[in-house]
């Protein structure tokens, strides 16, 4: 029996603990927060989108960069396996109209309770309020054939610093989004010799400087719209905010938008306020505008646009946007020069560069030290792909660790 330390009690860390505990090892999970799964529970507020039902090849195409190690991990633990695991905990799932997979309760807490009960039955120990502050190098190898020896881990707790010795360590510390939930990227200081791609907001809102006239509409959703950037169109919803735009349709384009801003200083988008109607249909309906009828009234009566959509058209007109009214409805121009920060991003891009890991998810420069989850350099849109990869890489790292311990 080996002593395993897992740093981080999110999905990647907890699923790795399950695999390693089931294999008979003494597993201790450490987390800096007062309770486990903080970000997992936050995801549950939106219904807990576990994974996606689309074909596996389509799922794999969602990940950037398309790192072979990441894709192989998802192939080995695909959406069907995640659904089966969830239902094995007694949590039934269903496929929504968008193809996304949710627990029937639309909550994370029942799943987390059942999961923690299973981990407890496997003998997994969980210690909260333990922030990792130092990692020693492995001791000289004694016995066994793993090629690495035990190492000491130093944790800061509310009362004092404590030391824990482990034969192998898995880092599952998360990325750098929603730092108040524990994923603050602070672990990078522990790995000064490891190449880390700088963190950047992913699945984040875009910054647009609205005029004060829109202030009363901040917090209002834009429903059944489509956003186009660089030839890619995404249908969905968005939210008008004081800072700009947020929401699923924006998040799906956040990676190319972020790259355009970094490259060109700005990203240009168009907003289709009636994607269910062809441009000629919109133009024909607006041509029936009555004499003396205001623009706002025409947009409301002819196209049933919501007040927030009408306000955006008026905003564009007053800013001097070109094109007639129909063009603004179908391709309202928007320019952004910034993304919402990591503090509000759903996830983060960046992390440990893939060449730093071997095929077992072990850090090449640190024998016996593994990594999984959002702390690795990958990103994906919302839709279940984030949790899917966290679970898959957690399992892959745990199995890699088992292979190393058996070597």
C-alpha positions in Angstrom: 0.0 0.0 0.0 1.4 3.4 -1.0 0.6 6.7 0.5 -1.0 9.0 -2.0 -1.5 12.8 -1.6 -3.9 14.6 -3.9 -3.9 18.4 -3.9 -7.3 19.7 -4.8 -10.8 18.4 -4.1 -12.4 19.3 -7.4 -13.7 16.7 -9.9 -10.2 15.8 -11.2 -8.8 15.2 -7.7 -11.8 13.4 -6.3 -12.1 11.0 -9.3 -8.4 10.2 -9.0 -8.9 9.6 -5.3 -11.7 7.1 -6.1 -9.5 5.2 -8.6 -6.5 5.1 -6.3 -8.6 4.3 -3.2 -10.3 1.4 -5.1 -6.8 0.1 -5.9 -6.1 -0.2 -2.2 -3.8 2.7 -1.6 -3.9 5.1 1.4 -5.3 8.3 -0.2 -5.4 11.7 1.4 -7.0 14.6 -0.5 -6.0 18.1 0.6 -7.9 21.3 -0.3 -7.2 24.9 0.7 -10.9 25.8 1.0 -13.2 25.1 4.0 -15.2 22.5 2.0 -14.7 20.5 -1.1 -16.0 20.9 -4.6 -16.6 24.7 -4.4 -16.4 25.3 -8.1 -18.3 22.0 -8.8 -21.2 23.2 -6.7 -21.1 26.6 -8.4 -21.5 24.8 -11.7 -24.5 23.1 -10.2 -26.3 26.5 -9.9 -26.6 26.4 -13.7 -28.0 22.8 -13.7 -24.6 21.0 -13.6 -23.9 20.3 -17.2 -21.9 17.1 -16.8 -21.0 16.3 -20.4 -22.4 16.3 -23.9 -24.2 13.6 -25.9 -22.8 14.5 -29.3 -20.5 11.9 -31.1 -17.1 11.4 -29.5 -15.2 12.9 -32.5 -17.3 16.1 -32.2 -16.5 16.2 -28.4 -12.8 15.8 -29.1 -12.9 18.7 -31.6 -14.0 21.1 -28.9 -10.6 21.1 -27.1 -7.8 23.6 -27.7 -5.0 22.8 -28.1 -5.8 19.4 -29.4 -3.1 17.8 -27.3 -2.8 14.0 -28.0 -2.5 13.2 -24.3 -5.7 15.1 -23.5 -7.7 13.6 -26.4 -6.6 10.1 -25.5 -7.7 10.6 -21.9 -11.2 11.6 -23.1 -11.3 8.7 -25.5 -10.5 6.3 -22.6 -13.2 7.9 -20.4 -15.8 9.3 -22.9 -19.1 10.9 -22.1 -20.9 7.5 -22.0 -18.5 6.4 -19.2 -19.1 9.6 -17.2 -22.9 9.2 -17.5 -22.5 5.5 -16.3 -20.3 6.6 -13.4 -22.9 9.2 -12.4 -25.8 6.8 -12.5 -23.7 4.3 -10.6 -23.9 6.8 -7.7 -27.6 6.7 -8.0 -27.9 10.0 -9.8 -30.0 9.7 -12.9 -29.2 11.9 -15.9 -31.1 13.2 -19.0 -30.1 14.8 -22.3 -31.4 18.3 -22.8 -32.7 19.7 -26.1 -29.3 21.1 -26.8 -27.6 17.7 -26.4 -26.1 18.6 -23.0 -26.3 16.0 -20.3 -27.5 16.9 -16.8 -28.5 15.1 -13.6 -32.3 14.9 -13.3 -32.2 17.0 -10.1 -30.3 19.7 -12.0 -28.1 20.1 -8.8 -24.6 19.2 -7.9 -25.0 18.7 -4.2 -26.8 15.3 -4.3 -24.1 13.9 -6.6 -21.3 15.3 -4.4 -22.8 13.9 -1.3 -23.1 10.4 -2.9 -19.6 10.7 -4.2 -18.1 11.7 -0.8 -19.9 8.8 0.8 -18.3 6.4 -1.7 -14.9 7.9 -1.1 -15.4 7.5 2.6 -16.2 3.9 2.2 -13.0 3.4 0.2 -11.0 4.9 3.1 -10.1 8.1 1.4 -9.2 10.9 3.9 -10.1 14.5 3.1 -8.4 17.4 4.8 -9.7 20.9 4.1 -8.1 24.3 5.0 -4.8 22.9 3.9 -2.9 25.0 1.4 0.2 23.5 -0.1 3.2 25.8 0.4 6.2 23.6 -0.3 7.2 20.4 -2.0 10.4 18.6 -1.2 12.3 16.6 -3.8 11.8 12.8 -3.6 13.9 10.9 -1.1 16.3 8.3 -2.4 14.5 5.3 -3.7 14.1 2.5 -1.1 12.5 -0.8 -2.0 9.9 -1.0 -4.7 10.6 -0.2 -8.4 8.8 3.0 -9.1 12.0 4.9 -9.6 11.0 7.6 -7.2 11.0 7.9 -3.4 8.7 9.6 -0.9 8.6 13.3 -0.6 7.4 15.8 2.1 4.6 18.2 1.5 4.2 21.3 3.7 0.7 22.8 4.2 -0.4 26.1 5.8 -3.5 25.5 8.0 -5.4 28.1 10.0 -3.4 27.2 13.1 0.1 26.2 11.9 2.2 24.6 9.2 2.0 20.8 9.0 4.0 18.3 7.0 2.7 15.2 5.2 4.8 12.5 3.6 3.6 10.8 0.4 5.0 8.2 -2.0 3.3 9.8 -4.9 1.5 13.2 -5.4 -1.2 14.3 -7.8 -1.7 18.0 -8.3 -5.3 18.8 -9.3 -5.3 22.5 -8.1 -7.5 23.9 -10.9 -6.8 26.8 -13.2 -7.1 30.5 -12.4 -10.7 31.4 -12.9 -13.1 32.2 -10.0 -10.2 32.5 -7.5 -12.6 33.1 -4.6 -13.6 29.4 -5.0 -10.0 28.2 -4.6 -8.6 28.1 -8.1 -6.2 31.1 -8.0 -3.3 29.7 -9.9 -1.0 30.1 -6.9 0.4 26.7 -7.3 2.6 27.9 -10.2 5.1 29.2 -7.6 5.7 25.6 -6.5 6.9 24.6 -10.0 9.5 27.3 -11.0 11.3 24.9 -13.4 8.1 23.8 -15.2 7.0 25.6 -18.4 3.5 27.1 -17.8 1.5 28.8 -20.5 0.2 32.0 -19.0 -3.4 31.9 -17.8 -6.1 33.8 -19.7 -9.8 34.0 -19.3 -11.9 31.4 -21.2 -15.6 31.2 -21.5 -15.6 34.9 -20.4 -17.6 37.9 -21.3 -16.4 40.7 -23.7 -15.8 44.3 -22.8 -17.9 46.9 -24.7 -18.2 50.5 -23.6 -22.0 51.1 -23.8 -23.4 54.6 -23.6 -25.2 55.6 -20.4 -28.6 55.3 -22.1 -28.3 51.4 -21.9 -27.7 51.4 -18.1 -31.4 50.7 -17.2 -31.1 47.5 -19.3 -28.0 46.0 -17.7 -28.7 42.5 -16.6 -31.3 41.9 -19.3 -31.0 38.8 -21.4 -30.8 38.8 -25.2 -32.7 35.6 -26.2 -32.6 33.7 -29.5 -29.7 35.6 -31.0 -26.7 34.7 -33.0 -23.2 36.1 -32.8 -20.7 35.9 -35.6 -16.9 36.3 -35.4 -14.3 35.5 -38.0 -16.8 33.5 -40.1 -18.1 31.4 -37.1 -21.7 31.8 -36.0 -23.0 30.7 -32.7 -26.7 30.8 -31.7 -27.8 31.1 -28.2 -28.3 33.8 -25.6 -26.3 36.6 -24.1 -26.6 39.1 -21.3 -26.2 42.8 -21.5 -24.0 43.9 -18.6 -22.4 47.1 -17.4 -19.1 45.8 -18.8 -20.3 44.5 -22.1 -21.8 41.1 -23.0 -21.8 37.7 -21.3 -23.5 34.4 -21.9 -23.3 31.2 -23.8 -23.2 32.6 -27.3 -20.3 34.8 -26.3 -18.5 32.1 -24.3 -18.4 29.8 -27.3 -16.4 32.3 -29.2 -14.2 33.5 -26.4 -11.0 31.8 -27.5 -10.9 33.2 -31.1 -12.0 36.6 -29.8 -9.3 36.6 -27.1 -6.7 35.7 -29.8 -7.9 38.4 -32.1 -7.6 41.0 -29.4 -4.1 39.9 -28.6 -3.1 39.9 -32.2 -5.0 43.0 -33.6 -5.9 45.0 -30.5 -9.6 44.4 -31.2 -12.1 41.8 -32.3 -15.1 42.6 -34.5 -18.4 40.7 -34.2 -21.9 41.0 -35.6 -25.0 40.4 -33.7 -28.1 38.9 -35.4 -31.2 39.8 -33.4 -33.5 37.6 -35.5 -31.5 34.6 -36.7 -34.8 32.8 -37.5 -35.5 35.2 -40.3 -33.7 35.8 -43.6 -32.5 39.3 -44.4 -35.1 39.7 -47.2 -37.9 38.8 -44.7 -36.7 41.3 -42.2 -36.5 44.0 -44.9 -39.9 43.2 -46.2 -41.5 43.4 -42.8 -39.8 46.7 -42.0 -41.0 48.0 -45.4 -44.6 47.8 -44.1 -43.7 50.5 -41.5 -46.6 52.9 -41.0 -46.4 56.6 -41.7 -45.1 58.4 -38.7 -44.2 55.2 -36.9 -41.0 55.5 -34.9 -38.0 53.1 -35.4 -38.6 51.6 -32.0 -42.3 51.0 -32.7 -41.5 49.4 -36.2 -38.9 47.1 -34.7 -41.4 46.0 -32.0 -44.4 45.6 -34.2 -42.8 44.2 -37.4 -40.1 42.0 -35.8 -41.3 41.6 -32.2 -37.9 42.6 -30.9 -37.5 42.9 -27.2 -36.7 46.3 -25.7 -33.1 45.4 -25.1 -32.7 44.4 -28.8 -34.3 47.6 -29.9 -32.0 49.6 -27.6 -29.0 48.0 -29.2 -30.2 48.9 -32.7 -30.7 52.5 -31.5 -27.3 52.5 -29.9 -25.7 51.5 -33.2 -27.6 54.0 -35.2 -26.6 56.9 -32.8 -23.0 55.7 -33.0 -23.1 56.1 -36.8 -23.2 52.5 -37.8 -23.6 52.0 -41.5 -26.4 50.1 -43.3 -30.2 50.3 -43.2 -32.4 49.2 -40.4 -32.7 45.6 -41.7 -28.9 45.3 -41.9 -28.5 46.4 -38.3 -31.1 43.8 -37.1 -29.3 41.0 -39.0 -25.7 42.1 -38.5 -25.4 44.7 -35.8 -21.6 45.5 -35.5 -19.9 45.2 -32.2 -16.2 45.8 -31.4 -14.4 44.6 -28.2 -10.9 45.4 -27.1 -10.9 43.3 -23.9 -12.2 40.2 -22.2 -13.7 40.0 -18.7 -11.1 39.1 -16.2 -10.2 35.7 -14.7 -12.2 36.6 -11.6 -15.5 36.2 -13.6 -14.4 33.8 -16.3 -16.0 30.3 -16.2 -12.7 28.7 -16.9 -9.2 29.6 -17.9 -6.9 28.8 -20.8 -3.2 28.1 -20.1 -1.5 26.0 -17.5 1.2 23.3 -17.4 2.5 22.9 -21.0 1.9 19.5 -22.4 5.6 18.7 -23.2 6.2 18.8 -19.4 4.2 15.6 -18.9 5.0 12.1 -19.9 2.5 9.6 -21.1 1.4 8.9 -17.5 0.6 12.5 -16.7 3.7 12.7 -14.6 5.9 15.8 -14.7 9.1 14.8 -16.4 11.2 17.0 -14.1 9.5 15.7 -10.9 9.4 11.9 -10.6 6.3 10.9 -8.6 4.5 14.2 -9.2 1.5 14.0 -11.5 -1.0 16.7 -12.7 -4.6 16.7 -14.0 -7.6 18.9 -14.6 -7.8 22.6 -15.4 -4.2 23.2 -14.3 -3.1 21.7 -17.6 -2.9 23.8 -20.8 -6.3 23.3 -22.4 -9.6 25.0 -22.8 -13.1 24.1 -24.2 -16.4 25.8 -24.5 -19.2 25.4 -22.0 -21.5 22.5 -22.8 -20.1 19.7 -20.6 -16.7 19.6 -22.2 -15.0 21.2 -19.2 -16.1 18.7 -16.6 -15.6 15.9 -19.1 -11.9 16.7 -19.5 -11.4 17.2 -15.7 -12.8 13.7 -15.0 -10.9 12.1 -17.9 -7.5 13.6 -17.0 -8.0 12.8 -13.3 -8.6 9.2 -14.2 -5.7 9.1 -16.7 -3.3 10.6 -14.1 -4.5 8.1 -11.4 -4.0 5.2 -13.8 -0.6 6.6 -14.8 0.3 6.7 -11.1 -0.8 3.1 -10.6 1.4 2.0 -13.5 4.4 3.9 -12.0 3.9 2.4 -8.6 3.7 -1.1 -10.1 6.8 -0.6 -12.2 
